[in-house]
Amino acid sequence: MFISILFFGIVINFFLYTIFGMIHIENYLVRMGLFIFGAILAGGTIGIILSLDIIPFPIESLCLRIAELTKLTFSQYRYCVDLFYQ
């Protein structure tokens, strides 16, 4: 796990400082558009990863296990976690 986290950090630093480090966007509307695009892209890809069960996220696994043991649904637990821990 440590090696994968380390590699992920190296990849992030490479793109942030080497690839995108020289790009400076001054226009506010363009910056907002890129932010919205990035948020939609991140949400969509995380949704796809979750639906395909490629990478099990710890919080989803915990909520799913608690939902199996109680009468509440997974989505109810997940909404509560999002509400209180974000």
N, C-alpha and C positions, 0 to 999 in steps of 0.2 A: 504494500500500500504506500509506503514511504517513497519508493522509487517512482511510482506513478504520479504522486503529488509533486515530487521534485521535477519530473519531466514536464508536467503540466505547467508549472511555474516558469520553466525555461522557455516553453513555447509561447506563453503569454508575454514574457519579457521580450522575446525576439520580435513578435508582431507589434507590441506597443512601442518599443524604442527604436527598432530598426526599420520596420516597414512603414508604420504610421507616424513615426517620430518627426518626420519632416513636413507633415501635412498640417497646416494651420488654417482653419476655417473661421473667418471673421463675421460672416453674415449670420445673423441670429436665426432667421427662418430656415436656412440650410442646416444649421446646427440642430434646431428642433426637429426638422425632418429626419435627419440621421439618427437622432435619439429615438424617435418614434419607430423608425424602421428597425433599429437594433432591438428595441423592446419587443416588437412583434416577432422578429426573427428568433430571439431567445425564447420567448414563450412558446412559439410554434415548435421549435426543435425539442424543447423539454417535454412538451406534450407528446410528441412522436416517440421520444425515448421512453417515456412512461407507458404509453400504450403498447409498445412492442416488448416491454420488459427486458430491455437490453441492459440497463444499469439500475439495480435496485437502490433507490434513495433511502437512507435510514429512517427519515421521518415518515415516509409512506409505508414502510415495512412495519413500523411501530403502530401507526394508526390502523393498518389492516389487521394486525394481530389483536389489538384491543377491540376492534369491531367484531372480530370472530368470537371473542369471549363475552361480549355484552350484547345488549339489544339495540344499541345505536348503530348507525351505518358508518361506513368509512368516510363518506363525504362530510358528515356532521363532525367527526373528529378532526378531519383535515381542515375544515373551515375554522374550528376553534383554535387549532394550532396556528393557522395563518393570522388569525385575529390577535392572539396574545403574544406571539413571538416575532412579529414583523414590525 
